[in-house]
Amino acid sequence: MPPLLSLSAIAKTFDNGVKAIQRLDMEVADGEFVSLVGPSGCGKSTALRIIAGLLSPDTGTVTFAGEKPEIGFVFQEPTLMPWATVWDNVYLPLRLAHKPRAAVAARIAETLAAVGLAGFEQAYPRELSGGMRMRVSIARALVTEPRLLLLDEPFAALDEFTRFKLNEDLLRLWQQHHWTVIFVTHSVFESVFLSTRIVVMTPRPGRIFAERPVDLPYPRDAALRTAPPYVAECRRLSDLLNEAMA
C-alpha cells in the first residue's frame, strides 16, 4: 500500500537567502502519528507549510496517494478572531466553504464537545485561558473532518499541566478518528509520548538525520511519563538530537 504522503528531494531557500531545507525526503503512512524534532530554525515549520500547500518548494515534489486529502492545520498561536465567539471561530473554515450555519451546527457542536468546549460556544477568546484558546484552534482544524492533521508546536506556550492534558486529549481523538498526524515540537518528552515515529532533523539547512519508531503501547496516559521504557526512549532520542546537532 503506498504511503499517504511522500516528500522527495524538497529544498527551500527564502528571499533573504536563508536556506531552510535541503533535500528533505520523507514518507508518512496512513494513520501514523509522526513528530518532527530538531533545533530551532531547522525547517520543521517550513516542511509543514510545504505539505499544507502554504509554501512552494524550490525543488522536489510532494505526492499524495490518490486525491490530496482534506488537511487541518493548527498553528503555534491560536490566531482566533477576537471579535467572534468560540462558535463562530470554529465555523470560519466552513463559512469560507459556503456551508450554511444550520447545516453544520450539529458538526460544530460535536467538535466542540470532543475538545472539551461544550458550554463555551458563546464565549469570546479574551474570556478563555491559553489552553482553551488552543482547544478552539484545534476544533477549527477538526471541524473540516481532515484526513491529515498538521500541528506546528501548538502547545509550546502552555504550562506543563495544560500541555500534558492536551497531549492526552489529542491522542484520544487521534485514536478515535484515525487521522494521519504530523506534529512539530521541540520537546523530546512530548514527541515520545505522542508519536508512532519520530523524525530527527539537522540544523539548518534541514534534512533528515534519523528516524526512530516509538515502540510504546497505546493508549498512553499520565502513568507512562514515569515508566522506565518511556524514560529510556526519551534518553535515546536526546542522544540522537545531540548527534544531529553535532
HUKASUL-V535969 format. One record per residue. N is the residue number from 1. RES is the residue in three letters. OMEGA is omega in whole degrees, 0 to 359 (none if undefined). D_CENTER is the distance of its C-alpha to the mean C-alpha in Angstrom with 1 decimal. Layout:
n:N res:RES omega:OMEGA d_center:D_CENTER
n:N res:RES omega:OMEGA d_center:D_CENTER
This chain:
n:1 res:MET omega:182 d_center:23.7
n:2 res:PRO omega:177 d_center:21.9
n:3 res:PRO omega:176 d_center:18.1
n:4 res:LEU omega:188 d_center:15.9
n:5 res:LEU omega:176 d_center:14.8
n:6 res:SER omega:171 d_center:16.9
n:7 res:LEU omega:184 d_center:16.8
n:8 res:SER omega:174 d_center:20.4
n:9 res:ALA omega:181 d_center:22.0
n:10 res:ILE omega:174 d_center:19.5
n:11 res:ALA omega:179 d_center:21.0
n:12 res:LYS omega:173 d_center:20.5
n:13 res:THR omega:182 d_center:22.9
n:14 res:PHE omega:184 d_center:22.9
n:15 res:ASP omega:180 d_center:26.1
n:16 res:ASN omega:178 d_center:26.9
n:17 res:GLY omega:179 d_center:27.1
n:18 res:VAL omega:177 d_center:24.0
n:19 res:LYS omega:187 d_center:23.0
n:20 res:ALA omega:185 d_center:19.2
n:21 res:ILE omega:177 d_center:18.8
n:22 res:GLN omega:177 d_center:21.7
n:23 res:ARG omega:178 d_center:21.8
n:24 res:LEU omega:179 d_center:18.3
n:25 res:ASP omega:182 d_center:18.6
n:26 res:MET omega:172 d_center:16.0
n:27 res:GLU omega:179 d_center:15.8
n:28 res:VAL omega:181 d_center:13.3
n:29 res:ALA omega:178 d_center:15.2
n:30 res:ASP omega:177 d_center:14.8
n:31 res:GLY omega:179 d_center:13.3
n:32 res:GLU omega:168 d_center:11.8
n:33 res:PHE omega:186 d_center:9.0
n:34 res:VAL omega:174 d_center:8.7
n:35 res:SER omega:172 d_center:7.9
n:36 res:LEU omega:178 d_center:9.3
n:37 res:VAL omega:180 d_center:11.8
n:38 res:GLY omega:183 d_center:14.8
n:39 res:PRO omega:177 d_center:17.0
n:40 res:SER omega:177 d_center:16.4
n:41 res:GLY omega:184 d_center:17.1
n:42 res:CYS omega:175 d_center:16.5
n:43 res:GLY omega:181 d_center:14.6
n:44 res:LYS omega:181 d_center:10.9
n:45 res:SER omega:177 d_center:10.0
n:46 res:THR omega:178 d_center:12.9
n:47 res:ALA omega:180 d_center:11.8
n:48 res:LEU omega:180 d_center:8.6
n:49 res:ARG omega:176 d_center:11.2
n:50 res:ILE omega:177 d_center:13.6
n:51 res:ILE omega:182 d_center:11.7
n:52 res:ALA omega:184 d_center:11.3
n:53 res:GLY omega:178 d_center:15.0
n:54 res:LEU omega:174 d_center:14.9
n:55 res:LEU omega:175 d_center:16.7
n:56 res:SER omega:176 d_center:19.3
n:57 res:PRO omega:174 d_center:19.8
n:58 res:ASP omega:175 d_center:23.4
n:59 res:THR omega:178 d_center:23.9
n:60 res:GLY omega:185 d_center:22.3
n:61 res:THR omega:170 d_center:20.8
n:62 res:VAL omega:186 d_center:17.6
n:63 res:THR omega:176 d_center:18.9
n:64 res:PHE omega:175 d_center:17.7
n:65 res:ALA omega:183 d_center:19.9
n:66 res:GLY omega:180 d_center:22.0
n:67 res:GLU omega:176 d_center:20.9
n:68 res:LYS omega:184 d_center:17.6
n:69 res:PRO omega:171 d_center:15.4
n:70 res:GLU omega:185 d_center:14.3
n:71 res:ILE omega:170 d_center:10.8
n:72 res:GLY omega:183 d_center:8.8
n:73 res:PHE omega:176 d_center:7.1
n:74 res:VAL omega:183 d_center:6.3
n:75 res:PHE omega:181 d_center:8.1
n:76 res:GLN omega:175 d_center:9.3
n:77 res:GLU omega:183 d_center:12.4
n:78 res:PRO omega:178 d_center:12.8
n:79 res:THR omega:179 d_center:15.2
n:80 res:LEU omega:174 d_center:17.3
n:81 res:MET omega:187 d_center:20.8
n:82 res:PRO omega:182 d_center:23.1
n:83 res:TRP omega:185 d_center:26.0
n:84 res:ALA omega:177 d_center:24.3
n:85 res:THR omega:174 d_center:23.9
n:86 res:VAL omega:182 d_center:20.9
n:87 res:TRP omega:183 d_center:22.1
n:88 res:ASP omega:174 d_center:22.5
n:89 res:ASN omega:179 d_center:19.1
n:90 res:VAL omega:180 d_center:17.5
n:91 res:TYR omega:189 d_center:20.2
n:92 res:LEU omega:182 d_center:19.5
n:93 res:PRO omega:178 d_center:17.7
n:94 res:LEU omega:176 d_center:20.3
n:95 res:ARG omega:178 d_center:23.1
n:96 res:LEU omega:176 d_center:22.2
n:97 res:ALA omega:176 d_center:22.5
n:98 res:HIS omega:176 d_center:25.9
n:99 res:LYS omega:179 d_center:25.4
n:100 res:PRO omega:182 d_center:28.1
n:101 res:ARG omega:184 d_center:27.2
n:102 res:ALA omega:184 d_center:29.4
n:103 res:ALA omega:184 d_center:27.9
n:104 res:VAL omega:183 d_center:24.3
n:105 res:ALA omega:181 d_center:25.4
n:106 res:ALA omega:180 d_center:25.1
n:107 res:ARG omega:179 d_center:21.5
n:108 res:ILE omega:179 d_center:20.5
n:109 res:ALA omega:180 d_center:22.4
n:110 res:GLU omega:181 d_center:20.8
n:111 res:THR omega:179 d_center:17.2
n:112 res:LEU omega:177 d_center:18.3
n:113 res:ALA omega:183 d_center:20.0
n:114 res:ALA omega:181 d_center:17.1
n:115 res:VAL omega:175 d_center:15.1
n:116 res:GLY omega:183 d_center:18.4
n:117 res:LEU omega:175 d_center:19.7
n:118 res:ALA omega:182 d_center:22.8
n:119 res:GLY omega:180 d_center:25.7
n:120 res:PHE omega:185 d_center:23.8
n:121 res:GLU omega:185 d_center:23.9
n:122 res:GLN omega:176 d_center:26.5
n:123 res:ALA omega:177 d_center:25.2
n:124 res:TYR omega:183 d_center:24.3
n:125 res:PRO omega:181 d_center:21.4
n:126 res:ARG omega:182 d_center:24.1
n:127 res:GLU omega:186 d_center:25.1
n:128 res:LEU omega:172 d_center:21.8
n:129 res:SER omega:178 d_center:20.4
n:130 res:GLY omega:179 d_center:17.3
n:131 res:GLY omega:180 d_center:15.6
n:132 res:MET omega:176 d_center:16.9
n:133 res:ARG omega:178 d_center:15.9
n:134 res:MET omega:176 d_center:12.2
n:135 res:ARG omega:176 d_center:13.0
n:136 res:VAL omega:180 d_center:14.6
n:137 res:SER omega:177 d_center:11.7
n:138 res:ILE omega:179 d_center:9.6
n:139 res:ALA omega:179 d_center:12.9
n:140 res:ARG omega:177 d_center:13.3
n:141 res:ALA omega:185 d_center:10.3
n:142 res:LEU omega:187 d_center:11.6
n:143 res:VAL omega:177 d_center:15.2
n:144 res:THR omega:181 d_center:15.3
n:145 res:GLU omega:184 d_center:14.8
n:146 res:PRO omega:170 d_center:12.2
n:147 res:ARG omega:180 d_center:12.5
n:148 res:LEU omega:181 d_center:9.3
n:149 res:LEU omega:180 d_center:6.0
n:150 res:LEU omega:182 d_center:3.8
n:151 res:LEU omega:185 d_center:1.9
n:152 res:ASP omega:180 d_center:5.1
n:153 res:GLU omega:188 d_center:6.9
n:154 res:PRO omega:186 d_center:7.1
n:155 res:PHE omega:188 d_center:9.8
n:156 res:ALA omega:186 d_center:11.7
n:157 res:ALA omega:186 d_center:14.6
n:158 res:LEU omega:176 d_center:15.3
n:159 res:ASP omega:188 d_center:18.1
n:160 res:GLU omega:181 d_center:17.8
n:161 res:PHE omega:180 d_center:19.0
n:162 res:THR omega:180 d_center:16.6
n:163 res:ARG omega:179 d_center:13.6
n:164 res:PHE omega:181 d_center:15.1
n:165 res:LYS omega:180 d_center:15.6
n:166 res:LEU omega:173 d_center:12.2
n:167 res:ASN omega:182 d_center:11.0
n:168 res:GLU omega:179 d_center:13.8
n:169 res:ASP omega:179 d_center:13.3
n:170 res:LEU omega:178 d_center:9.7
n:171 res:LEU omega:178 d_center:11.4
n:172 res:ARG omega:180 d_center:14.4
n:173 res:LEU omega:178 d_center:12.8
n:174 res:TRP omega:180 d_center:11.1
n:175 res:GLN omega:179 d_center:14.7
n:176 res:GLN omega:191 d_center:16.4
n:177 res:HIS omega:175 d_center:14.8
n:178 res:HIS omega:174 d_center:14.1
n:179 res:TRP omega:162 d_center:11.1
n:180 res:THR omega:185 d_center:9.7
n:181 res:VAL omega:168 d_center:6.1
n:182 res:ILE omega:192 d_center:4.9
n:183 res:PHE omega:177 d_center:3.4
n:184 res:VAL omega:179 d_center:5.8
n:185 res:THR omega:170 d_center:8.4
n:186 res:HIS omega:190 d_center:12.2
n:187 res:SER omega:173 d_center:13.1
n:188 res:VAL omega:186 d_center:14.9
n:189 res:PHE omega:180 d_center:15.4
n:190 res:GLU omega:183 d_center:11.8
n:191 res:SER omega:179 d_center:10.8
n:192 res:VAL omega:181 d_center:14.0
n:193 res:PHE omega:189 d_center:13.8
n:194 res:LEU omega:206 d_center:10.6
n:195 res:SER omega:164 d_center:10.9
n:196 res:THR omega:180 d_center:13.4
n:197 res:ARG omega:180 d_center:13.4
n:198 res:ILE omega:177 d_center:12.7
n:199 res:VAL omega:181 d_center:13.3
n:200 res:VAL omega:181 d_center:15.4
n:201 res:MET omega:178 d_center:16.1
n:202 res:THR omega:170 d_center:19.4
n:203 res:PRO omega:183 d_center:20.3
n:204 res:ARG omega:358 d_center:20.7
n:205 res:PRO omega:189 d_center:21.3
n:206 res:GLY omega:169 d_center:18.3
n:207 res:ARG omega:182 d_center:18.8
n:208 res:ILE omega:177 d_center:17.9
n:209 res:PHE omega:182 d_center:20.2
n:210 res:ALA omega:172 d_center:19.4
n:211 res:GLU omega:184 d_center:17.4
n:212 res:ARG omega:173 d_center:17.8
n:213 res:PRO omega:179 d_center:17.4
n:214 res:VAL omega:185 d_center:17.0
n:215 res:ASP omega:176 d_center:20.1
n:216 res:LEU omega:187 d_center:19.7
n:217 res:PRO omega:169 d_center:20.4
n:218 res:TYR omega:357 d_center:18.4
n:219 res:PRO omega:180 d_center:18.5
n:220 res:ARG omega:183 d_center:17.6
n:221 res:ASP omega:185 d_center:18.9
n:222 res:ALA omega:181 d_center:20.3
n:223 res:ALA omega:181 d_center:23.2
n:224 res:LEU omega:189 d_center:21.1
n:225 res:ARG omega:177 d_center:20.4
n:226 res:THR omega:181 d_center:24.1
n:227 res:ALA omega:182 d_center:24.9
n:228 res:PRO omega:179 d_center:26.4
n:229 res:PRO omega:178 d_center:24.3
n:230 res:TYR omega:180 d_center:21.0
n:231 res:VAL omega:180 d_center:22.8
n:232 res:ALA omega:180 d_center:24.1
n:233 res:GLU omega:177 d_center:20.8
n:234 res:CYS omega:180 d_center:19.5
n:235 res:ARG omega:180 d_center:22.8
n:236 res:ARG omega:179 d_center:22.5
n:237 res:LEU omega:177 d_center:19.1
n:238 res:SER omega:177 d_center:20.5
n:239 res:ASP omega:179 d_center:23.5
n:240 res:LEU omega:178 d_center:21.4
n:241 res:LEU omega:178 d_center:19.7
n:242 res:ASN omega:176 d_center:23.2
n:243 res:GLU omega:181 d_center:24.6
n:244 res:ALA omega:182 d_center:22.0
n:245 res:MET omega:179 d_center:22.9
n:246 res:ALA omega:none d_center:26.6
